[in-house]
Amino acid sequence: MSLLNKLNADADTSETSWSKTYTETKEVAFFVSNMDDRITQDVRHFLQSYSGIPRHDIVEHVYRIREKAWAIRAYPCTGFALFLQPMLPLNPAYPFILERVRNEGANFIDVGCFVGQDLRRLVFDGCPPSSLFGCDIVNHWDVGFEFYRDKDRPFGKNVKYIEDDMLHPKTKNQSNEETLDGDVDMKLMDWKGQMDIINAALVLHHWNWDDQVAVCKNLVRLSRGPESMIVGCQIGSTGKNVMEPHCEENPYGTFQTYWHNPETWKSMWAVIAEETGTKWEAKAELKTFDQIGWRASDWWYIGACSRVLQFVVKRLE
Ligand SMILES: C[S@@+](CC[C@H](N)C(=O)[O-])C[C@H]1O[C@@H](n2cnc3c(N)ncnc32)[C@H](O)[C@@H]1O
């Protein structure tokens, strides 16, 4: 067994280890200290109109919140301020998702929801907060309340959020974590079979093939049945699929992360369908960073073949 394989076999792969260790420093390739130009007109408009942040306070507010998020976990989506631009509206299925959640009572869950930017976008676009659910392994949720100032508004009162691990999800009965009022916390698998739309944005790429299969099988368990959808995006590649460290600052090599193209994505879903006795139509597209509005120059450290894979997976049976 190679050293890398041994490290992978020994590692707890529920969460990337680098996202914990790099919180101590900003000297990493995926942190830009000046993000003024990423606080776009759209971002300002949202923070003014949804959150009620006065115009002159917006820049300071965004910098302060990013500090807090970085102190929890060090991710490129924080360091490059990607969380300012929700990914969900860029998904080709977004109009259909809005239709189903806004007008047909569909339940929507965001797994790896971070500060809840995609969920806020849905509410801003008219979806009822009571149809929305979020899950993350670690609490960025409270920073989200501070960012969007909506803890005591319909979002904070009605969106259901839990902390759990999507690789090894539990039910309430398997959990011994107590809430402040002595009740036992809900866990991800308490929502088994209840979700119509599942969003997994910028998270599956943390894992190798086997763990991505395991996570997606858990997402299948959450899905209600035929017509459920799994949507999202992740880093993909037009070149080699198994990323190994090719420069010191590249964090993604640790678990031999698997970066898909549309064909491997389809193959992975054939395996998931077979192993869960379900049937899915899996579509994906590779987009350049420019195409989705990110700065291509940020991503030098993960190589010229890297792209964003946008996906829509529909349950047929
Ligand atoms: C890179 S961030 C992406 C966040 C957000 N979805 C977005 O589009 O910006 C990955 C998120 O997944 C969460 N996460 C990582 N491993 C997880 C796991 N095993 N279970 C649940 N959430 C996890 C992280 O805490 C983080 O909030």
PDBQT file of the ligand as one rigid body, heavy atoms in Angstrom, charges set to zero:
ROOT
HETATM    1  C1  LIG A 401     -16.870  24.371   0.508  1.00  0.00    +0.000 C 
HETATM    2  S1  LIG A 401     -18.247  24.581   1.520  1.00  0.00    +0.000 S 
HETATM    3  C2  LIG A 401     -19.560  24.848   0.329  1.00  0.00    +0.000 C 
HETATM    4  C3  LIG A 401     -20.728  25.464   0.971  1.00  0.00    +0.000 C 
HETATM    5  C4  LIG A 401     -21.939  25.837   0.104  1.00  0.00    +0.000 C 
HETATM    6  N1  LIG A 401     -22.726  24.664  -0.240  1.00  0.00    +0.000 N 
HETATM    7  C5  LIG A 401     -21.571  26.649  -1.109  1.00  0.00    +0.000 C 
HETATM    8  O1  LIG A 401     -22.100  26.371  -2.193  1.00  0.00    +0.000 OA
HETATM    9  O2  LIG A 401     -20.781  27.586  -0.977  1.00  0.00    +0.000 OA
HETATM   10  C6  LIG A 401     -18.554  22.902   2.026  1.00  0.00    +0.000 C 
HETATM   11  C7  LIG A 401     -19.587  22.816   3.136  1.00  0.00    +0.000 C 
HETATM   12  O3  LIG A 401     -19.875  21.425   3.381  1.00  0.00    +0.000 OA
HETATM   13  C8  LIG A 401     -19.822  21.171   4.773  1.00  0.00    +0.000 C 
HETATM   14  N2  LIG A 401     -19.434  19.764   4.957  1.00  0.00    +0.000 N 
HETATM   15  C9  LIG A 401     -18.217  19.205   4.781  1.00  0.00    +0.000 A 
HETATM   16  N3  LIG A 401     -18.239  17.901   5.064  1.00  0.00    +0.000 NA
HETATM   17  C10 LIG A 401     -19.512  17.609   5.453  1.00  0.00    +0.000 A 
HETATM   18  C11 LIG A 401     -20.169  16.414   5.886  1.00  0.00    +0.000 A 
HETATM   19  N4  LIG A 401     -19.511  15.256   5.998  1.00  0.00    +0.000 N 
HETATM   20  N5  LIG A 401     -21.485  16.475   6.196  1.00  0.00    +0.000 NA
HETATM   21  C12 LIG A 401     -22.174  17.655   6.103  1.00  0.00    +0.000 A 
HETATM   22  N6  LIG A 401     -21.599  18.819   5.713  1.00  0.00    +0.000 NA
HETATM   23  C13 LIG A 401     -20.285  18.801   5.376  1.00  0.00    +0.000 A 
HETATM   24  C14 LIG A 401     -18.783  22.155   5.274  1.00  0.00    +0.000 C 
HETATM   25  O4  LIG A 401     -18.863  22.375   6.657  1.00  0.00    +0.000 OA
HETATM   26  C15 LIG A 401     -19.095  23.396   4.447  1.00  0.00    +0.000 C 
HETATM   27  O5  LIG A 401     -20.079  24.183   5.024  1.00  0.00    +0.000 OA
ENDROOT
TORSDOF 0
